[in-house]
């Protein structure tokens, strides 16, 4: 049993060192999302939007299954819109926006945003 515990501890240490974090619960995801969005200015600069959306994108990688997809879409659509108009993939933005629209009420209710 001690050997098994040592292997588990070593594996979790390795995951922490490589930046791989375990999946968050929905409530943990909401806490982190609120931390990212708290204090966000009403008229953010492009740099502030980019920084927060990069954080949302990172969060989506370990978010709960309930929120993973919508967070990924929110980050993608907003980061894509920051690109010069000629470089934006409007079809992909529109697809992401449809998914966001379909799940935004759920996300807002779940995370009390």
C-alpha positions as CSV (number, residue, x, y, z in Angstrom):
1,X,0.0,0.0,0.0
2,X,2.9,2.4,0.8
3,X,4.3,1.7,-2.7
4,X,0.9,2.6,-4.3
5,X,0.7,5.9,-2.3
6,X,4.2,6.8,-3.3
7,X,3.4,6.2,-7.0
8,X,0.2,8.3,-6.7
9,X,2.1,11.1,-5.0
10,X,4.9,11.0,-7.6
11,X,2.3,11.1,-10.4
12,X,0.5,14.0,-8.9
13,X,3.8,15.9,-8.4
14,X,4.7,15.2,-12.0
15,X,1.4,16.5,-13.2
16,X,1.8,19.7,-11.2
17,X,5.3,20.2,-12.5
18,X,4.2,19.8,-16.1
19,X,1.3,22.2,-15.7
20,X,-1.3,19.5,-16.1
21,X,-4.0,20.1,-13.5
22,X,-6.9,17.8,-12.7
23,X,-10.3,18.7,-14.0
24,X,-12.2,21.2,-11.9
25,X,-15.7,20.7,-10.6
26,X,-18.4,23.0,-11.9
27,X,-18.4,25.1,-8.7
28,X,-14.5,25.3,-8.8
29,X,-14.7,26.4,-12.5
30,X,-17.3,29.1,-11.6
31,X,-15.0,30.4,-8.7
32,X,-12.1,30.7,-11.1
33,X,-14.3,32.3,-13.8
34,X,-15.6,34.9,-11.3
35,X,-12.0,35.6,-10.3
36,X,-11.1,36.3,-13.9
37,X,-14.1,38.5,-14.5
38,X,-14.3,40.3,-11.2
39,X,-13.1,43.9,-11.5
40,X,-13.3,43.8,-15.3
41,X,-13.8,47.4,-16.5
42,X,-17.0,48.4,-18.2
43,X,-15.0,49.6,-21.2
44,X,-12.0,47.3,-21.4
45,X,-9.0,47.9,-23.7
46,X,-8.1,45.3,-26.3
47,X,-5.2,44.3,-24.1
48,X,-7.5,43.8,-21.1
49,X,-9.9,41.7,-23.2
50,X,-7.0,39.7,-24.7
51,X,-5.5,39.0,-21.2
52,X,-8.8,37.9,-19.7
53,X,-9.8,35.8,-22.7
54,X,-6.4,34.0,-22.6
55,X,-7.1,33.2,-18.9
56,X,-10.6,32.0,-19.8
57,X,-9.0,29.8,-22.5
58,X,-6.6,28.3,-20.0
59,X,-9.5,27.7,-17.6
60,X,-11.4,25.9,-20.3
61,X,-8.6,23.3,-20.5
62,X,-9.4,22.1,-17.0
63,X,-13.0,23.3,-16.6
64,X,-15.9,21.0,-15.7
65,X,-17.5,19.2,-18.6
66,X,-20.6,21.4,-18.1
67,X,-18.7,24.6,-18.8
68,X,-15.7,23.5,-20.8
69,X,-17.2,24.0,-24.3
70,X,-18.9,27.4,-23.7
71,X,-15.7,28.8,-22.1
72,X,-13.6,27.6,-25.0
73,X,-16.1,29.3,-27.4
74,X,-16.2,32.5,-25.4
75,X,-12.4,32.7,-25.4
76,X,-12.1,31.8,-29.1
77,X,-14.8,34.2,-30.4
78,X,-13.4,37.2,-28.4
79,X,-9.8,36.5,-29.2
80,X,-10.7,36.1,-32.9
81,X,-12.6,39.4,-32.9
82,X,-9.4,41.1,-31.7
83,X,-7.6,40.2,-34.9
84,X,-7.6,42.6,-37.9
85,X,-10.8,42.2,-39.8
86,X,-9.1,40.5,-42.8
87,X,-7.6,37.8,-40.5
88,X,-10.8,37.0,-38.7
89,X,-12.5,33.7,-39.4
90,X,-16.1,35.0,-39.4
91,X,-17.7,31.6,-40.1
92,X,-16.0,30.1,-37.0
93,X,-16.9,33.1,-34.9
94,X,-20.5,32.8,-36.0
95,X,-20.5,29.1,-35.1
96,X,-18.9,29.7,-31.7
97,X,-21.4,32.6,-31.1
98,X,-24.4,30.3,-31.8
99,X,-23.1,27.8,-29.2
100,X,-22.4,30.6,-26.8
101,X,-26.0,32.0,-27.2
102,X,-27.4,28.5,-26.6
103,X,-25.5,28.0,-23.4
104,X,-24.9,31.5,-22.0
105,X,-28.1,31.5,-19.8
106,X,-26.9,28.1,-18.3
107,X,-23.4,29.5,-17.7
108,X,-24.7,32.7,-16.1
109,X,-27.2,30.8,-13.9
110,X,-24.7,28.1,-12.9
111,X,-21.9,30.5,-12.0
112,X,-24.2,33.3,-10.8
113,X,-22.6,35.8,-13.1
